[in-house]
């Protein structure tokens, strides 16, 4: 039987830890077929699903689970505990890391807390934060010509929103920014990996303890109070869920806003459509999610038995990542123009960039809401906004899981 370490295994595509050419790398993954042999930073061999139809199938396949103990390389001790991406592969007990009945149990309890009504109640807060951040952008005589829109707008908006939603003390945000930078990075020194995970968990545990003693009108308090037939989430489950939602809740939205601005700046004809009212902002958001998805690769699912994908086999004990950056431009799913950014594609735009199946992202509605408030407000205030450098000079962070720029230098215009 073919295994991940078999000499007969196909040559692996090594994911660039510095993400110098995500589009080119994604094209190579698609060309390798729906199941590509991949090497993660640190020399960790996995498989990647790279095409839309196969991803939809695998994301609902019960033979693929989140239990890291199924992973042969983990059981054999081949994955060191200080591997920089271990926090993404084994992030603690939450609905992200369990399957079946346990996943349904936790998802039900989380759904009681994260209701559509609670998300919609955030609209007023998001609108106010957006206006305040736009007011604070440097303008007028003496203002710098170039502004880092990511640092000044796209980053703080989702971070303040998620802190407000979860009831996290805003005084913790600067330190959380530093910790999450290390959490996602491929370049975090091994000696800092465990310390980073420990401190993150400590901040989340402190938040849970505070809310248990003094509940508020926030999601952490709601998670503590959620009950199904007398069942409650444990503190460990709440801490891991809180960390998961803070991590995903700010990173995804930051990249969604940043990537939308880049896409509109590099496709002026599309920008004119939306500014003229010939297309709506939801079309910009959905096409950005497909064409330059915020999450490039999601780690990791593990095969409980051999799973055939196309002409290849994901072996029992093997690890699978979902390569959304490749999947979003699959011509089999999106036609011969899949490589084009085209906001008129909607409503036919049926991407799966927030996932599919039981583990679909529970925060998708909040991320869409933030972008739907932020983007039109930004362009209403600064309709002449443009990139201050050619798009080819924008640099990605060393984060293989996120389509994430270091900075977004822009000129705001008149």
WOJOUR-V154370 format. One record per pair of residues at least 24 apart in sequence whose ideal C-beta (glycine too) atoms are under 10 Angstrom apart, sorted by sequence separation. I is the first residue (numbers start at 1). J is the second residue. If there is no record, write none. Layout:
# WOJOUR-V154370
i: <I,I>
j: <J,J>
This chain:
# WOJOUR-V154370
i: <12,13,14,15,17,26,34,66,132,133,175,176,179,260,263,264,267,297,298,327,328,386,387,388,10,12,13,14,15,16,17,46,66,132,175,208,220,260,263,296,297,298,327,328,385,386,10,11,12,13,14,15,209,212,219,220,262,296,297,298,327,385,386,10,12,14,44,46,129,130,133,176,208,211,260,261,295,296,297,324,384,385,386,9,11,12,45,66,129,132,175,176,208,257,260,263,295,296,297,324,325,382,384,385,14,15,44,66,68,129,256,259,260,263,295,296,297,324,382,383,384,44,66,67,129,205,208,209,219,258,259,262,293,294,295,296,322,324,382,383,384,12,14,15,66,67,126,129,130,172,204,205,207,208,211,257,293,294,324,381,382,383,65,66,67,126,129,172,207,256,259,260,293,296,378,381,382,4,12,15,45,65,66,205,206,208,255,256,259,292,293,322,12,44,65,126,169,172,204,205,208,255,258,259,260,290,291,293,322,378,12,13,43,44,64,65,125,126,129,168,172,201,204,207,259,289,293,9,12,44,66,125,168,203,204,207,256,258,292,293,10,13,42,62,66,169,202,204,205,252,255,256,257,290,291,292,322,9,42,62,65,126,166,168,169,201,204,205,255,256,290,291,40,44,122,125,126,168,200,201,203,204,207,255,256,289,290,4,5,42,43,122,125,167,203,204,254,255,288,290,4,42,44,166,167,169,201,204,252,253,255,287,3,4,41,42,44,122,168,200,201,204,252,4,40,41,42,46,122,167,168,200,203,251,252,290,291,40,41,42,121,163,167,251,290,40,44,166,119,197,200,248,118,167,200,248,291,40,167,290,291,40,167,291,292,167,168,291,114,167,168,290,291,166,167,168,290,291,165,166,167,287,288,164,165,166,167,287,291,163,164,165,166,167,287,288,290,166,167,287,290,162,165,166,284,286,287,298,285,287,291,293,295,301,283,284,286,287,290,293,294,295,183,283,286,289,290,291,293,294,295,282,283,285,286,290,292,293,298,281,283,284,287,289,290,291,180,184,279,280,283,286,288,289,290,298,183,279,282,283,285,286,287,289,278,279,282,286,288,289,180,278,280,283,295,4,5,17,176,180,184,279,282,286,4,5,17,179,183,3,4,273,274,3,176,180,270,273,5,176,180,270,273,270,271,5,177,267,269,270,294,4,168,172,176,267,269,270,166,167,266,267,289,325,328,166,267,166,173,264,294,323,324,325,168,263,289,325,166,262,264,289,321,324,165,166,263,321,165,259,285,286,289,162,163,166,260,285,288,162,165,285,162,285,286,162,163,282,285,159,162,163,284,285,288,161,162,284,161,162,282,159,160,281,282,285,158,159,162,281,284,91,158,159,161,280,281,284,87,157,158,281,282,156,158,159,281,87,88,155,158,159,281,284,87,88,121,155,157,158,280,87,157,158,256,84,85,155,156,158,281,84,85,118,154,155,158,84,85,118,119,154,157,296,84,85,87,118,153,154,252,274,275,299,84,154,155,252,274,297,299,83,84,85,154,155,296,297,298,84,86,115,118,150,153,154,275,296,297,83,84,92,113,114,150,153,154,274,275,296,297,82,84,87,91,113,154,248,295,296,297,82,83,86,87,90,113,115,150,154,294,295,296,82,84,85,86,92,113,114,149,150,153,271,275,294,295,296,81,82,84,87,91,92,110,113,114,149,252,293,294,295,80,82,83,87,91,112,113,253,257,293,294,82,86,112,113,150,252,256,260,264,292,81,82,84,92,110,113,114,149,249,252,255,256,259,271,80,81,82,87,109,110,112,113,149,248,249,250,253,254,257,261,87,109,112,248,249,252,253,256,257,260,261,271,82,111,112,248,252,253,256,260,264,271,81,109,110,112,245,248,251,253,254,109,111,245,246,249,250,253,257,261,108,109,244,245,248,249,252,253,256,257,260,261,268,109,244,248,252,256,260,106,108,113,250,265,266,108,241,245,249,253,257,264,265,266,106,109,264,265,105,108,109,110,264,265,104,105,109,261,266,106,113,261,262,266,105,261,265,266,106,110,114,105,106,109,110,113,263,266,109,262,106,110,114,105,109,113,262,106,110,102,106,110,258,95,94,98,93,97,93,94,95,255,93,94,97,262,265,41,42,92,93,94,96,255,259,41,92,94,95,96,258,259,265,40,41,93,94,95,258,259,262,92,93,94,96,97,255,256,258,261,42,92,93,94,96,251,254,255,262,91,92,94,95,96,255,258,259,261,94,95,251,252,254,255,258,92,94,96,251,252,254,257,91,92,96,251,252,91,251,254,87,91,88,87,19,17,18,17,18,16,17,15,165,162,165,96,99,162,99,161,161,91,158,161,162,88,90,158,161,88,89,90,187,188,88,89,186,187,87,88,158,161,185,186,187,86,89,157,158,161,184,185,186,85,157,184,185,186,85,184,185,186,154,157,158,181,183,184,185,154,157,184,185,181,184,185,154,184,153,157,153,154,153,74,74,71,73,149,71,72,89,70,71,72,68,70,71,89,69,70,88,149,66,67,68,70,66,67,70,147,64,65,66,149,64,65,67,52,63,64,65,147,149,59,63,64,65,149,61,63,64,79,126,130,134,148,63,64,76,129,133,137,146,147,59,61,62,63,75,131,139,146,58,61,63,64,72,74,122,126,130,134,139,145,146,63,72,73,119,122,126,129,130,133,134,137,58,72,73,74,119,120,126,128,129,130,133,137,61,70,71,72,73,119,120,123,126,127,130,131,134,135,70,71,72,118,119,122,123,126,127,130,134,61,70,71,114,118,119,122,125,126,130,134,48,49,58,70,113,114,116,119,120,123,124,57,64,115,116,119,123,127,131,46,58,63,68,107,111,114,119,122,126,130,154,49,57,107,110,114,155,46,47,61,63,107,155,46,47,55,64,104,150,154,44,46,54,64,103,107,150,151,153,44,46,47,54,58,64,103,150,151,152,40,148,150,151,153,51,64,100,148,149,150,151,152,38,40,50,51,61,99,148,149,150,40,47,49,99,147,148,149,150,49,59,98,146,147,148,149,47,58,97,147,148,149,59,95,96,146,147,149,58,95,145,146,147,47,49,55,96,146,147,47,96,145,146,26,47,55,95,144,145,23,29,46,47,55,144,23,55,143,22,26,25,26,47,48,49,50,55,56,25,35,46,47,48,49,50,51,52,55,35,36,45,46,47,48,49,50,54,137,139,22,35,45,46,47,48,49,50,52,53,138,139,22,34,35,37,44,46,48,49,50,51,52,55,137,139,33,34,35,36,47,50,51,52,54,19,33,34,35,49,50,52,53,56,33,34,35,48,49,52,54,55,134,33,35,40,48,51,52,53,32,50,51,52,53,15,37,38,40,51,52,15,38,51,52,38,35,36,38,52,36,36,34,66,30,34,59,64,66,29,32,56,30,31,29,30,34,56,59,60,61,62,26,29,30,55,59,60,25,26,27,28,29,34,52,58,59,60,26,27,30,52,57,58,59,60,25,26,30,52,55,56,57,59,25,26,30,55,56,59,10,23,26,27,30,55,9,22,23,26,2,22,26,52,1,9,15,19,23,15,30,6,2,4,5,13,2,4,1,2,3,27,88,2,3,4,88,1,3,4,84,85,1,3,4,85,2,23,84,85,41,41,40,40,38,22,20,21,25,19,20,18,19,26,18,19,20,22,18,19,16,18,19,23,17,18,19,22,16,17,18,19,22,17,19,16,19,15,19,15,19>
j: <36,37,38,39,41,50,58,90,156,157,199,200,203,284,287,288,291,321,322,351,352,410,411,412,35,37,38,39,40,41,42,71,91,157,200,233,245,285,288,321,322,323,352,353,410,411,36,37,38,39,40,41,235,238,245,246,288,322,323,324,353,411,412,37,39,41,71,73,156,157,160,203,235,238,287,288,322,323,324,351,411,412,413,37,39,40,73,94,157,160,203,204,236,285,288,291,323,324,325,352,353,410,412,413,43,44,73,95,97,158,285,288,289,292,324,325,326,353,411,412,413,74,96,97,159,235,238,239,249,288,289,292,323,324,325,326,352,354,412,413,414,43,45,46,97,98,157,160,161,203,235,236,238,239,242,288,324,325,355,412,413,414,97,98,99,158,161,204,239,288,291,292,325,328,410,413,414,37,45,48,78,98,99,238,239,241,288,289,292,325,326,355,46,78,99,160,203,206,238,239,242,289,292,293,294,324,325,327,356,412,47,48,78,79,99,100,160,161,164,203,207,236,239,242,294,324,328,45,48,80,102,161,204,239,240,243,292,294,328,329,47,50,79,99,103,206,239,241,242,289,292,293,294,327,328,329,359,47,80,100,103,164,204,206,207,239,242,243,293,294,328,329,79,83,161,164,165,207,239,240,242,243,246,294,295,328,329,44,45,82,83,162,165,207,243,244,294,295,328,330,45,83,85,207,208,210,242,245,293,294,296,328,45,46,83,84,86,164,210,242,243,246,294,47,83,84,85,89,165,210,211,243,246,294,295,333,334,84,85,86,165,207,211,295,334,85,89,211,165,243,246,294,165,214,247,295,338,88,215,338,339,89,216,340,341,217,218,341,165,218,219,341,342,218,219,220,342,343,218,219,220,340,341,218,219,220,221,341,345,218,219,220,221,222,342,343,345,222,223,343,346,219,222,223,341,343,344,355,343,345,349,351,353,359,342,343,345,346,349,352,353,354,243,343,346,349,350,351,353,354,355,343,344,346,347,351,353,354,359,343,345,346,349,351,352,353,243,247,342,343,346,349,351,352,353,361,247,343,346,347,349,350,351,353,343,344,347,351,353,354,246,344,346,349,361,71,72,84,243,247,251,346,349,353,72,73,85,247,251,72,73,342,343,73,246,250,340,343,76,247,251,341,344,342,343,78,250,340,342,343,367,78,242,246,250,341,343,344,241,242,341,342,364,400,403,242,343,243,250,341,371,400,401,402,246,341,367,403,245,341,343,368,400,403,245,246,343,401,246,341,367,368,371,245,246,249,343,368,371,246,249,369,247,370,371,248,249,368,371,246,249,250,371,372,375,249,250,372,250,251,371,249,250,371,372,375,249,250,253,372,375,183,250,251,253,372,373,376,180,250,251,374,375,250,252,253,375,182,183,250,253,254,376,379,183,184,217,251,253,254,376,184,254,255,353,182,183,253,254,256,379,183,184,217,253,254,257,184,185,218,219,254,257,396,185,186,188,219,254,255,353,375,376,400,186,256,257,354,376,399,401,186,187,188,257,258,399,400,401,188,190,219,222,254,257,258,379,400,401,188,189,197,218,219,255,258,259,379,380,401,402,188,190,193,197,219,260,354,401,402,403,189,190,193,194,197,220,222,257,261,401,402,403,190,192,193,194,200,221,222,257,258,261,379,383,402,403,404,190,191,193,196,200,201,219,222,223,258,361,402,403,404,190,192,193,197,201,222,223,363,367,403,404,193,197,223,224,261,363,367,371,375,403,193,194,196,204,222,225,226,261,361,364,367,368,371,383,193,194,195,200,222,223,225,226,262,361,362,363,366,367,370,374,201,223,226,362,363,366,367,370,371,374,375,385,197,226,227,363,367,368,371,375,379,386,197,225,226,228,361,364,367,369,370,226,228,362,363,366,367,370,374,378,226,227,362,363,366,367,370,371,374,375,378,379,386,228,363,367,371,375,379,226,228,233,370,385,386,229,362,366,370,374,378,385,386,387,228,231,386,387,228,231,232,233,387,388,228,229,233,385,390,231,238,386,387,391,231,387,391,392,233,237,241,233,234,237,238,241,391,394,238,391,237,241,245,237,241,245,394,240,244,237,241,245,394,233,233,237,233,237,234,236,237,397,236,237,240,405,408,185,186,236,237,238,240,399,403,186,237,239,240,241,403,404,410,186,187,239,240,241,404,405,408,239,240,241,243,244,402,403,405,408,190,240,241,242,244,399,402,403,410,240,241,243,244,245,404,407,408,410,244,245,401,402,404,405,408,243,245,247,402,403,405,408,243,244,248,403,404,244,404,408,243,247,247,247,186,185,186,186,187,186,187,186,363,363,366,298,301,366,304,366,367,299,366,369,370,297,299,367,370,298,299,300,397,398,299,300,397,398,299,300,370,373,397,398,399,299,302,370,371,374,397,398,399,299,371,398,399,400,300,399,400,401,370,373,374,397,399,400,401,371,374,401,402,399,402,404,374,404,374,378,377,378,378,300,302,300,302,378,301,302,319,301,302,303,300,302,303,321,302,303,321,382,300,301,302,304,301,302,305,382,300,301,302,385,301,302,304,290,301,302,303,385,387,298,302,303,304,388,301,303,304,319,366,370,374,388,304,305,317,370,374,378,387,388,301,303,304,305,317,373,381,388,301,304,306,307,315,317,365,369,373,377,382,388,389,307,316,317,363,366,370,373,374,377,378,381,303,317,318,319,364,365,371,373,374,375,378,382,307,316,317,318,319,365,366,369,372,373,376,377,380,381,317,318,319,365,366,369,370,373,374,377,381,309,318,319,362,366,367,370,373,374,378,382,297,298,307,319,362,363,365,368,369,372,373,307,314,365,366,369,373,377,381,297,309,314,319,358,362,365,370,373,377,381,405,301,309,359,362,366,407,299,300,314,316,360,408,300,301,309,318,358,404,408,299,301,309,319,358,362,405,406,408,300,302,303,310,314,320,359,406,407,408,297,405,407,408,410,309,322,358,406,407,408,409,410,297,299,309,310,320,358,407,408,409,300,307,309,359,407,408,409,410,310,320,359,407,408,409,410,309,320,359,409,410,411,322,358,359,409,410,412,322,359,409,410,411,312,314,320,361,411,412,313,362,411,412,293,314,322,362,411,412,291,297,314,315,323,412,292,324,412,292,296,296,297,318,319,320,321,326,327,297,307,318,319,320,321,322,323,324,327,308,309,318,319,320,321,322,323,327,410,412,296,309,319,320,321,322,323,324,326,327,412,413,297,309,310,312,319,321,323,324,325,326,327,330,412,414,309,310,311,312,323,326,327,328,330,296,310,311,312,326,327,329,330,333,311,312,313,326,327,330,332,333,412,312,314,319,327,330,331,332,312,330,331,332,333,296,318,319,321,332,333,297,320,333,334,321,320,321,323,338,323,326,326,358,323,327,352,357,359,323,326,350,325,326,325,326,330,352,355,356,357,358,323,326,327,352,356,357,323,324,325,326,327,332,350,356,357,358,325,326,329,351,356,357,358,359,325,326,330,352,355,356,357,359,326,327,331,356,357,360,312,325,328,329,332,357,312,325,326,329,306,326,330,356,306,315,321,325,329,323,338,315,312,314,315,323,313,315,313,314,315,339,400,315,316,317,401,315,317,318,398,399,316,318,319,400,318,339,400,401,398,400,400,401,400,396,395,396,400,395,396,395,396,403,396,397,398,400,397,398,396,398,399,403,398,399,400,403,398,399,400,401,404,400,402,400,403,400,404,401,405>
